[in-house]
Amino acid sequence: MEQIGSVRRISNMAPEPWRETERRPPDPDRLDTEWENLSAAPAARGLHFIAATPNAHRVVKLNSFKVNLLAFFINLGDIARNRNMIGKTADAMGLRTEPDWDDIFMQAALQPDMWLGALDALASQTGSGHGQLIGVGGAREIPFNIVTNFGPRMIEHFAVSGWGSDSHNFRVAASNRHIERGFYDPVLHEDHYDRVIPQLASTAYVDWCEEIGIPFGCQTNLVIDNFGVVGLATLRSRQDGRTTAAQRKIFAKGATAARRAVRLQEKLEGEQGKLLAGAFDAVQVSAFIIDARGQLLAHSAGADAMLAAGDIRQSGRSIDAAGAPFTLRQAVQALITNCGLDHVRTRIATADERPPLVIEGFRLPEREWSLGRLPHAILIANGPRRDRAGVIPFLSAIYRLSPAEADIAVRLFEGKPRRQIADERGVTAETLRGQIKHIYLKCSVDSEAGLMRLLAPILGS
């Protein structure tokens, strides 16, 4: 079970004496962090890193290390290797206390970019080199795979090697054997792996795990539903050793909290479709909200009227209609397929000599840290072309632009110079540049030309 922690260079500053920005009673979780940094400091002196541990919301400076507990981006193999020794020392001295797992994982559910920090805390507390959250099967098809202290090439190699099946992957095999027997969420570990490895069709994945240092660990399923499986795991090297009963007990406590957090985040993601439908109702736009499987998440009141009139057919959670150059189902498939289209347009025939419907589909920008339940695409019937009064909330609903950002995007599309836009909006050129950068980021484009191509089907010429 293998996103990824990564090093971020913030500045090159001369080492400075250790100091704290706040004076508070020491706690063992922070002490763990400080010891980790001390162990890594000789190898990376002169750099600042952003990192995360579970408890504090404060900044600690250690030589030239900056530990900011709002995000986790460390990817140093030395830290992963030293963590086990440091944890054992803390245990021997009676300094380690178990963190509040509900607090850690619920924060991740509400602020998903904190998942790396939560997983790293679980790995640290169990003496493991890596923590992992992965979605597989069903509609997920591994849309997310978050692993701490892991390089991107390892993730890519795993993906292209086809090791996701139980005929090659001992972790998947152990899980499937238990699911077949009606045990859906036990904590599985090395003893279970030992039983299934001889039955694998190939040892390629086993050998690879040995090569990169993750032959051991434990795992459990957090969610199993018709959308797929969400799994939690720790991955360990031979130096870390096989998991102990005490470590698996800690893992089980963390997994209970992680399970609640995943269900909460999936619920929140699922509600996004209804929120989008409400936004389209507010601007009187007929819209269908589609998930990653091409199924209907929600639709606006105008879209409901189209279903009632029979212009578009609904079967279960799928929609279809005859059209050219695409049927509605073909348009949906083009939007949800990997490497598919970002925008489609098709004409749907109507009955009773009414004018045909023009349906436009838009693939929504991907959002990091999603568990796969967010709206994936939107189908708009006769969108608000050239309607500048209605297009601002329209763009806000689709691309999560603020009203100011949507207004700037429209002005850019109209060809206005940036200096004129800044004057009209009463902001400095520097402020406008920052706002435009945010627009690019939210719309998943990297230039003004890309933004114009994105807006052309919506705003028209």
Helices and strands as residue ranges (DSSP letters): E 19-20, H 28-40, G 41-43, E 59-62, E 65-68, H 77-92, H 101-110, G 112-114, H 115-125, E 130-136, E 145-147, H 152-161, H 170-180, H 190-196, G 197-199, H 204-212, E 216-225, E 228-236, H 245-282, E 286-290, E 296-299, H 301-309, E 313-315, E 318-320, E 323-324, H 328-336, E 343-348, E 357-363, E 377-381, H 388-399, H 403-413, H 418-425, H 429-443, H 448-459
